[in-house]
């Protein structure tokens, strides 16, 4: 089962999916984020054509990675999902990257268990008063050794996974932090297969990327369109050569209606079609359609399926 904003979905129905994208973000700061700063209908009208472009390439699944306190708007996502008949998935969790700018103040005072209980409640009862449930856990950490608050967020995500089966997607993009995150979740007896290393293509040390894959983590290359295409073709080729194709996730980290900018910053809105328009045609010169389907259908489906994944004792 996969949990979308419109409810549970049989895993076989998800289809071709982008695993890490954004509809809307608000970078103003945690304490001044508000839905009163934008018009939902205006956002829908502006973003819909970009999602329709993606659908024309056969993509039916869309994972929105905007977390709470950074602009997560589940009502907006639900309306888009209904309008487009698209499988949109939202998240629970808090974002500790960007020097903890978007971490709520109470998170510093509360223990890991209480934070986890907040996220577990969103999964069991729904977010706010909507009944809409998250389909994964989104957290973020800063580069380098984990700070106290970042370690707390990772611990809370491990506890939440053990209670809900939700996969953990952790923003890292830096090797030392990624390895620290892995060690923390393992300390809670959570299998690395429950962890997506977000922005793995920004980890400079390739050995770290493949150590994470060897441990069993999902390796997410999600900057397609913002890095030269050759970078991703080479890295994907190396993933395949090392037999980690079954742990590879690819996306674009695109979109971004920016609440804090005039007209939502639509002049900078990043389309969702770099992968189908540029990357996939380049890939099929060297790999089969079956492998394309593994990357964009089978892997996102397995990564997002609700399943408690524990380390063997």
ChimeraX attribute file (.defattr): number of C-alpha atoms within 10 A of each C-alpha:
attribute: neighborCount
match mode: 1-to-1
recipient: residues
	/A:1	18
	/A:2	24
	/A:3	25
	/A:4	26
	/A:5	27
	/A:6	19
	/A:7	16
	/A:8	13
	/A:9	15
	/A:10	11
	/A:11	17
	/A:12	12
	/A:13	14
	/A:14	23
	/A:15	19
	/A:16	23
	/A:17	25
	/A:18	26
	/A:19	26
	/A:20	23
	/A:21	19
	/A:22	22
	/A:23	28
	/A:24	22
	/A:25	23
	/A:26	23
	/A:27	16
	/A:28	18
	/A:29	14
	/A:30	18
	/A:31	13
	/A:32	12
	/A:33	20
	/A:34	15
	/A:35	13
	/A:36	7
	/A:37	11
	/A:38	14
	/A:39	11
	/A:40	16
	/A:41	12
	/A:42	11
	/A:43	20
	/A:44	16
	/A:45	11
	/A:46	16
	/A:47	20
	/A:48	15
	/A:49	12
	/A:50	17
	/A:51	21
	/A:52	15
	/A:53	14
	/A:54	22
	/A:55	18
	/A:56	11
	/A:57	13
	/A:58	13
	/A:59	22
	/A:60	21
	/A:61	26
	/A:62	26
	/A:63	23
	/A:64	25
	/A:65	26
	/A:66	25
	/A:67	22
	/A:68	23
	/A:69	24
	/A:70	24
	/A:71	23
	/A:72	23
	/A:73	21
	/A:74	23
	/A:75	14
	/A:76	16
	/A:77	25
	/A:78	22
	/A:79	16
	/A:80	23
	/A:81	19
	/A:82	13
	/A:83	11
	/A:84	15
	/A:85	14
	/A:86	22
	/A:87	26
	/A:88	26
	/A:89	27
	/A:90	27
	/A:91	31
	/A:92	29
	/A:93	29
	/A:94	28
	/A:95	26
	/A:96	26
	/A:97	18
	/A:98	12
	/A:99	13
	/A:100	18
	/A:101	17
	/A:102	22
	/A:103	25
	/A:104	16
	/A:105	12
	/A:106	9
	/A:107	15
	/A:108	15
	/A:109	11
	/A:110	11
	/A:111	14
	/A:112	21
	/A:113	14
	/A:114	13
	/A:115	23
	/A:116	24
	/A:117	15
	/A:118	15
	/A:119	25
	/A:120	25
	/A:121	16
	/A:122	20
	/A:123	24
	/A:124	14
	/A:125	14
	/A:126	16
	/A:127	20
	/A:128	11
	/A:129	8
	/A:130	12
	/A:131	15
	/A:132	24
	/A:133	25
	/A:134	26
	/A:135	29
	/A:136	30
	/A:137	27
	/A:138	29
	/A:139	26
	/A:140	25
	/A:141	28
	/A:142	21
	/A:143	18
	/A:144	14
	/A:145	16
	/A:146	19
	/A:147	16
	/A:148	9
	/A:149	17
	/A:150	25
	/A:151	20
	/A:152	22
	/A:153	29
	/A:154	29
	/A:155	23
	/A:156	26
	/A:157	32
	/A:158	29
	/A:159	23
	/A:160	28
	/A:161	27
	/A:162	20
	/A:163	16
	/A:164	19
	/A:165	21
	/A:166	31
	/A:167	28
	/A:168	30
	/A:169	25
	/A:170	26
	/A:171	25
	/A:172	26
	/A:173	23
	/A:174	23
	/A:175	22
	/A:176	17
	/A:177	22
	/A:178	28
	/A:179	19
	/A:180	16
	/A:181	27
	/A:182	22
	/A:183	15
	/A:184	17
	/A:185	25
	/A:186	16
	/A:187	13
	/A:188	15
	/A:189	17
	/A:190	22
	/A:191	21
	/A:192	24
	/A:193	20
	/A:194	27
	/A:195	27
	/A:196	30
	/A:197	28
	/A:198	31
	/A:199	23
	/A:200	27
	/A:201	24
	/A:202	18
	/A:203	19
	/A:204	12
	/A:205	13
	/A:206	15
	/A:207	11
	/A:208	17
	/A:209	25
	/A:210	18
	/A:211	12
	/A:212	22
	/A:213	24
	/A:214	15
	/A:215	12
	/A:216	19
	/A:217	22
	/A:218	29
	/A:219	25
	/A:220	25
	/A:221	25
	/A:222	24
	/A:223	22
	/A:224	23
	/A:225	20
	/A:226	12
	/A:227	13
	/A:228	10
	/A:229	16
	/A:230	11
	/A:231	11
	/A:232	20
	/A:233	17
	/A:234	10
	/A:235	14
	/A:236	20
	/A:237	15
	/A:238	15
	/A:239	19
	/A:240	15
	/A:241	10
	/A:242	12
	/A:243	12
	/A:244	17
	/A:245	20
	/A:246	18
	/A:247	23
	/A:248	22
	/A:249	28
	/A:250	25
	/A:251	23
	/A:252	25
	/A:253	25
	/A:254	21
	/A:255	21
	/A:256	21
	/A:257	24
	/A:258	22
	/A:259	22
	/A:260	16
	/A:261	12
	/A:262	9
	/A:263	14
	/A:264	20
	/A:265	13
	/A:266	16
	/A:267	9
	/A:268	11
	/A:269	17
	/A:270	18
	/A:271	18
	/A:272	25
	/A:273	21
	/A:274	19
	/A:275	20
	/A:276	15
	/A:277	12
	/A:278	13
	/A:279	17
	/A:280	15
	/A:281	11
	/A:282	15
	/A:283	18
	/A:284	13
	/A:285	9
	/A:286	10
	/A:287	13
	/A:288	10
	/A:289	13
	/A:290	10
	/A:291	16
	/A:292	15
	/A:293	14
	/A:294	18
	/A:295	21
	/A:296	21
	/A:297	23
	/A:298	20
	/A:299	22
	/A:300	25
	/A:301	24
	/A:302	18
	/A:303	25
	/A:304	25
	/A:305	21
	/A:306	21
	/A:307	18
	/A:308	16
	/A:309	18
	/A:310	18
	/A:311	13
	/A:312	7
	/A:313	4
